[in-house]
Amino acid sequence: MNLVLKIMGLVSIVLLISTIICGLWIKFHPVGNDLNFHFKLSIITVILALIP
């Protein structure tokens, strides 16, 4: 169980970093962005971060 929590924590950190990078990319390059992908990535990140 401890290993599973460590893996989930690592995945959450990677997804949070990816969400931040996507958000900054969309902010500075507004042409042709994919908001649907960014929205799904952020929802998945929040769900994984809330799993105990």
Residue, then its C-alpha position, 0 to 999 in steps of 0.5 A: m500500500n505504501l508503494v502505491l501511495k508513493i506512485m500516486g504521489l509521483v503521478s500527481i506531481v508530474l500531472l500538476i507540472s504538466t498542467i502548469i506548463c500547459g496553462l502557461w503555454i496557452k497563456f502565451h500562445p493563444v492561437g490554436n490551443d487545445l483547451n479540452f486537453h488542458f481541462k481533462l488534464s487538470i481534472i485528472t490531476v485534481i482527482l488523483a491528488l485527492i485520493p488518499 
